[in-house]
Amino acid sequence: MERVLAKQSFEDKPGKMIIDPRDRPPNDDPDTPAFATLRKVHRGMGRMLSAQFGEEIPARHAADPNRVLEPYTFSVFGFYLEISLALHSDTAALLTADIFVGRLYRGYGRALRWLANNRAGRSVSIAFGDQHAKRSELWLSCARVTTSGNRAGLRAALKDIHDELAMVDAGLRMWFPQTLRGDGLTDLEKLAEDEEVVRLMLTSPQGFLDHAHQHSDEQISAALIRDVYGWLGQWDEQLRHLDRFGLDMAGDRKSFLWWRARALFELRRYEELIRVCQELESLADEREKPTIIGVVAQAFYERGEFEEALDVARSATHESSWRVWFTRCLAQARLGRGTEAMESYSGYERLVGKDIIAAKIVREVMAESQGTAFDQSASFGSLMERQPASRNGPHLS
């Protein structure tokens, strides 16, 4: 159970695959040009996927002669991916990718609208149907035709999928931290086949919490309860839960501080948050530091300390962080540096793509900053609260 839940932390450690490797295509494939093309495209496909997505992805083969290969299934950014090859013509194969982004128990409609706009005109597009809506799930898909001799094209297509998903991941971390990512949900659904408490957790998270409180003698995992508080956006309850169980639940000091920082961020307790981030930065590796820098910069912005926010966000070594670009944009706008603010926003959009939530906040902040002093009502969080069915402003991840 703890192994599965570890994937839900926002340190974003990719999930591990469990698949049955076979190194060569089957010998009994039909001897046709189409199958020959498909075998050539397949050759080295696992190595390409491993190089792009950072997993050991061996080849798989299907009994169905119309597919030749089983889908490659793995996790990236906590999303569950299924990539497969199928017959297309005598000279080309069809590469398809189905991506299970995740489920939202709160804010699904708003997340769906954000994702649809973010994916408009992009190569990885939103997939939506009645079943997705019924389960409050977000899905993406794409399809590419590739030829056996176009190895560079196939490699570029896989890189494009990875880069597009990085944009989706960034936006979800900014606005929808309550998302239960697809890879973790897939694992939990497998556990739910045998464990009634997990079934209850997935079908009725609030019912699960009520059950856990009424039946403390059952010794339900504290980590499960912590995660469900997050799915429901109950940050006050999550913080109390963290303080009660502390390191016994988190496993180590750094993980505990990550969880505590997120709860404090959502509750806008910025002074405490800055202190936690100072300790967290001393324990973090280089990959994690841009997130911490962006969060501290935003905390200063929310307190009306715009120059301090820019000082924190100014470091060139952290310019790959979307949060740094966005906070820089808002601080510059507050200081009357409109041209610089829009340049910073362009940097944000390069990393996240089209973002209707961020664009609305930027427009309102720039409008309210024309010749006016800072008004706390125009902070990230308050601006977000003016929107229907909203939550707080940008979120820690």
C-alpha positions, 0 to 999 in steps of 0.5 A: 500500500505504501509503495503505491501511495509514494507515487502520489507525492509531488516530488514526481518520481516515475512509476515502475513498470511490471511487464514480461520482456521478449526480445524478438518478434514472433516467427509465425507472423504473416509474411506480408509487406505490411507485417515486415514494415511493422517489424522494422518499426518495432525494432528498437522501439523499446530502446527509444521509449526508454531513452525518452521516458526514462524507463526500462521498456522491453518489447512486447508481442501480441497473440492478435495477428492484427496488432503484432505487439502488445502495448507498451505501458509505463508511467511518466509525470504520474500519468499512465501511458499505453503506446502501441503499434498497429498495421497501417499500410505496406510501407507505414505503421500507426503509432497510438498513445492513450494517456490516463491523466487522472481523476478529480473528486473536486473541481473536475469541470474546471480542470476539464475546461482548462485541459481542453483549452490547453490542448487546443491545436496541440499534437496530444489532444484531449479525449472525452466521452460519457464514460470519462465524465461519469468517472471524473477522469481526464484522458489524452490521446494522439496518433502518428503514422511512421515508416520503417526507415524514418527512425528520426521521425519516430524518435521526434514523435516520442519526444513531442509526446513527452514534451506535451505531457510536461506542459500538462503536468505543469498546469495540473501542479499549478492549478489542480494539486488535488488530482489523483494521477492515473498511474497511482489510480491504476495501481489502487484499482488493482488493490481495490479488487481484494481490499474493501477499504480501498474500494470505499476510498475510490468510490467515496473518499469522504465516506472513507474518511468518515469510516476511518474516524468511526473505526480507528480500531481498524488501523487504516493506513495514515498515509491513505487518510493523508492522501484522501484529504488532498484529493478533497482539498481539505488542507486544514485536516491534512495539516493536522493529520501531518502534525499528528503522525509526523515522520512516522507517516512520511518516512523521512524529514524531507518527505515530511517537509514536502507534505507540510509545505504543500498544506501550508501553501494551500492555506496561505500561511506564508511565513510558516511556509518560507521557514519550511522551504528554507529547511527543505532547500537544505535537504533538496537535490538540484532537481527539486530546488526550482520548485522551492524557489518558485514557491518562496517567490510566490510567498513574498508576492502574496505578502506584497513584497514584490521586489523580494519576490523578484530577487528570489525569482531572478536566478538564471539557474531556475529559469526552467521553472514555470512557477518562477516565470509566472511569479516574476510576471505578476511581481513585475506587473505590480511594479509597473513594468508591463513590458517585462511582465509580458515577456515573463508571461511568454516564458511561462507559456513556453513551458505550460502552453495556453493557460486560461486561468493564468491569462485571466489572473495576469489580465486582472492584475495588470488592470488593477495595477494601473496607478493603484497601490497593492490590494491584497484582494488582487493576490493569486488566491483572491483572484482565483476565488472570484471564478466559479467553482474555484479553489485557491490560486496557484498551488505548490507541487 
